[in-house]
């Protein structure tokens, strides 16, 4: 019994030496998940902002009309600028991507130009229509415009959302997507490592030499899986750091609201580490069974790809299903738990239950994997 931990430590040491990475390989392994989640966060922040931020320009035939329109309408429509120019200039401003929407005034028409393949804000078109209506009166004369405005009822826009609701909506959009990409990156590393270190022993015909080792095959397998799990866990930490850096650089508003709720409480770090440990255990359990079941890397890669998709898509479950039970389910609990941690509402018991369930699954997978691996020798 005393030799069992020593056998596993030796197996881990040997496996780490065999899969030992050069400094460049190690940096790349850590850099890829970091940059992937960081860039994804930038993309999400950019896409969210497209619907709210836009720029438009109103082109008028003469400088006099341009100055009058700018003086009267600029305060009411701050997203629009006013310039003198012809119809071709208005069209080119859209084709070049310089503006989201352009308005061109003629003697008989007011034309609105935009590119529907790019413009995502319906508010831009709504304001363009309002400007066109007001310009039709303003360009007659100022008195007609003032009479038109006084005739219209005053429009008051009230945003009933709160910072809490805005944060809740943004976290719903971010957590599941970031989790899916993060788990995909972790699974990719696991697939590469398990195929090379477990299935690779059979494909390289070095499996028989392992039988001559003093350590039992199952201990060697456990050592391989633990090394794989450590590297997967490390890539998960780097991916999470990438997401946090993305929040710092490109989402200062949400960062401020999260900081106000979390304050100086470091418990969210512990929660994230528990979540990553849960996912790493699950990934190690799934990929160790798959790699132990097949003697060829092609078959292992095929079934590993299916496992990779299932685990990564599991992070999207809260997008379609809601309920308190999700906090107890490994992988699916990522989004609700991270969301709760950002709002300082995390319950530790569900996270520990999910980790315990995954640990039991990991133990069962080690027994099954060892049986499959040893059967190859028979």
VMD Tcl script that draws the C-alpha trace (Angstrom):
set ca {
  {0.00 0.00 0.00}
  {2.86 2.37 0.80}
  {4.25 1.91 -2.69}
  {1.06 3.08 -4.46}
  {1.56 6.85 -4.03}
  {5.24 6.44 -4.93}
  {4.34 4.53 -8.11}
  {1.90 7.26 -9.12}
  {4.44 10.02 -8.39}
  {7.07 8.20 -10.44}
  {4.59 7.71 -13.28}
  {3.71 11.41 -13.20}
  {7.40 12.36 -13.16}
  {8.19 10.08 -16.08}
  {5.16 11.25 -18.05}
  {6.04 14.90 -17.44}
  {9.55 14.23 -18.77}
  {8.15 12.43 -21.83}
  {5.65 15.16 -22.59}
  {7.94 17.86 -21.32}
  {7.54 20.95 -23.44}
  {10.17 23.34 -24.61}
  {9.79 26.89 -23.26}
  {8.26 27.99 -26.58}
  {5.75 25.12 -26.56}
  {4.82 25.85 -22.97}
  {4.33 29.55 -23.72}
  {2.16 28.71 -26.73}
  {0.06 26.26 -24.69}
  {-0.64 29.00 -22.16}
  {-0.88 31.86 -24.63}
  {-3.47 30.34 -26.97}
  {-6.36 30.08 -24.44}
  {-5.40 33.46 -22.98}
  {-5.52 35.26 -26.31}
  {-8.55 33.31 -27.54}
  {-10.80 34.33 -24.64}
  {-9.41 37.86 -24.62}
  {-10.11 38.40 -28.31}
  {-13.53 36.79 -27.96}
  {-14.35 39.19 -25.14}
  {-13.38 42.09 -27.37}
  {-15.65 40.74 -30.12}
  {-18.59 40.38 -27.74}
  {-18.11 43.89 -26.36}
  {-17.83 45.29 -29.87}
  {-20.97 43.52 -31.08}
  {-22.95 44.67 -28.06}
  {-21.90 48.23 -28.74}
  {-22.90 48.18 -32.41}
  {-26.60 48.30 -31.60}
  {-26.23 51.38 -29.39}
  {-23.51 53.42 -31.09}
  {-23.61 54.68 -34.62}
  {-22.72 57.76 -36.61}
  {-24.69 59.52 -39.31}
  {-24.23 62.56 -41.49}
  {-26.66 64.92 -43.21}
  {-25.44 66.36 -46.52}
  {-27.05 69.62 -47.64}
  {-26.60 71.44 -50.97}
  {-25.46 74.78 -49.55}
  {-23.39 76.04 -46.63}
  {-26.30 78.22 -45.46}
  {-28.66 75.25 -45.21}
  {-25.97 73.19 -43.53}
  {-25.32 75.85 -40.86}
  {-29.03 76.29 -40.20}
  {-29.64 72.56 -39.86}
  {-26.61 72.13 -37.61}
  {-27.70 75.00 -35.37}
  {-31.25 73.71 -34.93}
  {-30.90 69.91 -35.02}
  {-27.46 69.09 -33.63}
  {-28.58 69.20 -30.01}
  {-31.58 66.97 -30.74}
  {-29.55 64.43 -32.75}
  {-26.01 64.27 -31.34}
  {-25.13 61.10 -33.30}
  {-25.47 63.01 -36.59}
  {-23.11 65.54 -38.12}
  {-23.98 68.09 -40.79}
  {-21.99 68.87 -43.92}
  {-22.39 70.38 -47.34}
  {-22.01 67.99 -50.26}
  {-23.69 66.23 -53.13}
  {-25.43 62.86 -53.45}
  {-22.26 61.08 -54.60}
  {-20.47 62.19 -51.44}
  {-23.32 60.81 -49.34}
  {-23.17 57.44 -51.09}
  {-19.38 57.23 -50.85}
  {-19.48 57.88 -47.09}
  {-21.52 54.66 -46.72}
  {-19.55 52.57 -49.23}
  {-16.26 53.46 -47.56}
  {-17.59 52.51 -44.15}
  {-17.02 55.99 -42.77}
  {-20.64 56.44 -41.71}
  {-23.50 54.14 -40.73}
  {-26.23 56.23 -42.34}
  {-26.24 59.29 -44.61}
  {-29.04 61.72 -45.56}
  {-29.03 63.65 -48.83}
  {-31.33 66.62 -49.41}
  {-32.66 67.59 -52.86}
  {-35.26 70.15 -53.87}
  {-37.98 67.52 -54.00}
  {-36.64 64.55 -51.99}
  {-34.90 63.55 -48.83}
  {-32.93 60.33 -49.40}
  {-31.55 58.09 -46.65}
  {-28.61 55.83 -47.56}
  {-27.35 52.92 -45.47}
  {-25.84 49.46 -45.87}
  {-28.12 46.79 -44.36}
  {-25.27 44.26 -44.29}
  {-23.40 46.46 -41.82}
  {-25.91 48.61 -39.94}
  {-27.26 46.81 -36.88}
  {-28.97 49.70 -35.11}
  {-32.66 50.25 -35.85}
  {-32.41 53.48 -33.85}
  {-30.21 54.97 -36.58}
  {-32.96 54.53 -39.17}
  {-35.61 55.80 -36.77}
  {-33.64 58.99 -36.09}
  {-32.92 59.37 -39.82}
  {-36.66 59.33 -40.48}
  {-37.23 61.93 -37.73}
  {-34.50 64.20 -39.11}
  {-35.97 63.89 -42.61}
  {-39.39 64.94 -41.31}
  {-38.01 67.93 -39.44}
  {-35.79 68.99 -42.34}
  {-38.79 69.11 -44.67}
  {-40.18 71.92 -42.49}
  {-36.90 73.55 -41.47}
  {-35.75 74.07 -45.06}
  {-39.00 75.89 -45.87}
  {-38.27 78.48 -43.20}
  {-37.56 78.66 -39.48}
  {-41.04 79.87 -38.58}
  {-42.68 76.88 -40.26}
  {-40.33 74.55 -38.39}
  {-41.04 76.19 -35.02}
  {-44.77 75.91 -35.64}
  {-44.36 72.25 -36.59}
  {-42.36 71.48 -33.45}
  {-44.82 73.32 -31.19}
  {-47.66 71.33 -32.72}
  {-46.02 67.98 -31.93}
  {-46.43 66.56 -28.44}
  {-43.26 66.52 -26.36}
  {-41.53 63.17 -26.54}
  {-39.83 61.97 -23.37}
  {-37.82 58.76 -23.37}
  {-37.35 56.97 -20.03}
  {-35.00 54.05 -19.57}
  {-36.55 51.84 -16.89}
  {-33.59 49.50 -16.71}
  {-31.30 49.60 -13.71}
  {-27.57 48.97 -13.49}
  {-28.42 45.61 -11.94}
  {-30.55 44.62 -14.95}
  {-27.93 45.82 -17.42}
  {-25.22 43.85 -15.64}
  {-27.48 40.80 -15.53}
  {-28.15 40.98 -19.27}
  {-24.48 41.46 -20.15}
  {-23.37 38.59 -17.91}
  {-25.97 36.30 -19.51}
  {-24.51 37.08 -22.92}
  {-20.88 36.77 -21.88}
  {-20.62 33.89 -19.38}
  {-22.00 31.09 -21.55}
  {-20.06 32.11 -24.67}
  {-16.78 32.60 -22.82}
  {-17.31 29.28 -21.02}
  {-17.93 27.43 -24.26}
  {-14.76 28.75 -25.89}
  {-12.72 28.23 -22.71}
  {-13.84 24.60 -22.38}
  {-13.23 24.05 -26.09}
  {-9.65 25.20 -25.62}
  {-9.19 22.97 -22.56}
  {-10.67 19.98 -24.41}
  {-8.38 20.59 -27.38}
  {-5.35 20.35 -25.11}
  {-6.78 17.24 -23.45}
  {-7.42 15.57 -26.82}
  {-3.85 16.22 -27.96}
  {-2.32 15.04 -24.69}
  {-4.47 11.94 -24.26}
  {-4.01 10.84 -27.86}
  {-0.25 11.22 -27.62}
  {0.40 9.79 -24.16}
  {-2.25 7.06 -23.80}
  {-3.28 5.90 -27.28}
  {0.20 6.76 -28.54}
  {1.77 4.05 -26.36}
  {-0.11 1.43 -28.37}
  {0.30 3.08 -31.76}
  {4.05 3.56 -31.27}
  {4.24 -0.05 -30.04}
  {5.86 1.02 -26.77}
  {3.00 -0.34 -24.66}
  {4.70 -3.68 -24.11}
  {7.71 -2.01 -22.53}
  {5.43 -0.49 -19.88}
  {4.50 -4.00 -18.75}
  {8.13 -4.54 -17.72}
  {8.04 -1.54 -15.39}
  {7.82 -2.30 -11.65}
  {4.74 -0.09 -11.34}
  {1.35 -1.60 -12.26}
  {-0.17 -0.43 -15.54}
  {-3.09 1.25 -13.78}
  {-0.68 3.38 -11.73}
  {1.14 4.43 -14.89}
  {-2.20 5.34 -16.48}
  {-3.26 7.39 -13.45}
  {0.08 9.23 -13.60}
  {-0.50 10.07 -17.26}
  {-4.04 11.29 -16.59}
  {-2.98 13.46 -13.64}
  {-0.29 15.13 -15.76}
  {-2.87 15.72 -18.49}
  {-5.35 17.12 -15.96}
  {-2.74 19.52 -14.56}
  {-1.95 20.92 -17.99}
  {-5.65 21.23 -18.83}
  {-6.27 23.02 -15.52}
  {-3.37 25.37 -16.24}
  {-4.76 26.23 -19.70}
  {-8.14 26.88 -18.06}
  {-6.57 29.34 -15.65}
  {-4.88 31.18 -18.53}
  {-8.14 31.30 -20.49}
  {-9.95 32.72 -17.46}
  {-7.24 35.35 -17.02}
  {-7.72 36.27 -20.69}
  {-11.45 36.83 -20.08}
  {-10.70 38.96 -17.00}
  {-8.21 41.06 -19.01}
  {-10.86 41.48 -21.70}
  {-13.25 42.79 -19.05}
  {-10.61 45.24 -17.83}
  {-9.70 46.56 -21.28}
  {-13.04 46.59 -23.13}
  {-15.89 46.61 -20.62}
  {-15.08 49.17 -17.96}
  {-18.75 49.81 -17.14}
  {-19.46 46.19 -16.21}
  {-16.09 46.01 -14.44}
  {-17.05 48.95 -12.24}
  {-20.44 47.41 -11.37}
  {-18.82 44.05 -10.59}
  {-16.13 45.71 -8.45}
  {-18.81 47.54 -6.46}
  {-20.53 44.25 -5.63}
  {-17.48 42.06 -5.07}
  {-15.41 44.70 -3.30}
  {-12.30 43.35 -1.64}
  {-13.73 39.86 -1.10}
  {-11.32 37.38 -2.77}
  {-13.76 34.45 -2.53}
  {-14.55 34.74 -6.26}
  {-11.00 33.54 -7.00}
  {-11.61 30.41 -4.94}
  {-14.93 29.85 -6.73}
  {-13.32 30.13 -10.17}
  {-10.57 27.69 -9.20}
  {-13.19 25.20 -7.98}
  {-15.11 25.54 -11.24}
  {-11.95 25.03 -13.31}
  {-10.98 22.04 -11.17}
  {-14.44 20.54 -11.77}
  {-14.18 20.99 -15.52}
  {-10.59 19.66 -15.58}
  {-11.64 16.54 -13.68}
  {-14.54 15.94 -16.05}
  {-12.39 16.47 -19.14}
  {-9.71 14.13 -17.77}
  {-12.35 11.49 -16.99}
  {-13.91 11.61 -20.46}
  {-10.70 11.75 -22.49}
  {-8.90 9.10 -20.46}
  {-11.70 6.59 -21.17}
  {-11.76 7.45 -24.86}
  {-7.97 7.26 -25.23}
  {-7.81 3.94 -23.33}
  {-10.53 2.36 -25.44}
  {-8.85 2.64 -28.85}
  {-5.46 1.52 -30.13}
  {-5.38 4.01 -33.01}
  {-5.04 7.80 -32.80}
  {-7.55 8.37 -35.64}
  {-10.37 6.65 -33.78}
  {-9.40 8.35 -30.54}
  {-9.44 11.76 -32.21}
  {-12.87 11.08 -33.76}
  {-14.54 10.18 -30.48}
  {-12.57 12.85 -28.62}
  {-13.99 15.46 -30.98}
  {-17.51 14.36 -30.04}
  {-16.62 14.59 -26.35}
  {-15.06 17.98 -26.90}
  {-18.24 19.32 -28.51}
  {-20.50 17.92 -25.78}
  {-18.44 19.39 -22.95}
  {-17.99 22.81 -24.56}
  {-21.66 23.10 -25.59}
  {-22.61 22.15 -22.02}
  {-21.62 25.68 -20.99}
  {-24.46 27.00 -23.20}
  {-27.17 25.01 -21.38}
  {-28.13 27.96 -19.09}
  {-28.90 29.99 -22.21}
  {-31.86 27.71 -22.95}
  {-32.66 26.17 -19.55}
  {-33.00 27.94 -16.22}
  {-33.42 26.76 -12.68}
  {-31.54 26.38 -9.40}
  {-30.60 22.77 -10.24}
  {-28.07 23.97 -12.83}
  {-25.75 25.13 -10.05}
  {-25.24 21.48 -9.06}
  {-24.47 20.18 -12.57}
  {-20.80 20.16 -13.69}
  {-19.99 22.34 -16.72}
  {-23.57 23.64 -16.92}
  {-23.00 25.40 -13.59}
  {-20.24 27.58 -15.07}
  {-22.48 30.43 -16.31}
  {-24.86 30.71 -13.32}
  {-22.05 30.40 -10.76}
  {-19.76 32.92 -12.49}
  {-22.70 35.26 -12.90}
  {-23.55 34.94 -9.20}
  {-19.89 35.44 -8.22}
  {-19.77 38.69 -10.22}
  {-22.81 39.85 -8.24}
  {-21.44 38.56 -4.91}
  {-24.27 36.04 -4.52}
  {-22.36 32.76 -4.78}
  {-23.38 29.74 -2.72}
  {-20.46 27.44 -2.04}
  {-22.46 24.24 -1.38}
  {-23.71 23.74 -5.00}
  {-20.17 24.27 -6.34}
  {-18.73 21.71 -3.91}
  {-21.52 19.26 -4.77}
  {-20.69 19.57 -8.48}
  {-17.00 19.05 -7.70}
  {-17.84 15.97 -5.57}
  {-19.99 14.49 -8.34}
  {-17.18 15.03 -10.84}
  {-14.60 13.49 -8.49}
  {-16.75 10.35 -8.21}
  {-17.08 10.26 -11.98}
  {-13.31 10.68 -12.29}
  {-12.72 7.75 -9.94}
  {-15.10 5.55 -11.92}
  {-13.43 6.58 -15.17}
  {-10.01 5.63 -13.78}
  {-11.28 2.13 -12.98}
  {-12.83 1.80 -16.43}
  {-9.80 3.29 -18.20}
  {-7.41 0.99 -16.33}
  {-9.50 -2.03 -17.33}
  {-9.55 -0.96 -20.97}
  {-5.83 -0.23 -20.95}
  {-4.85 -3.50 -19.32}
  {-7.11 -5.41 -21.69}
  {-4.88 -4.20 -24.51}
  {-2.00 -6.10 -22.94}
  {-4.04 -9.29 -22.70}
}
mol new
graphics top color blue
foreach p $ca { graphics top sphere $p radius 0.5 }
foreach p [lrange $ca 0 end-1] q [lrange $ca 1 end] { graphics top cylinder $p $q radius 0.2 }
display resetview
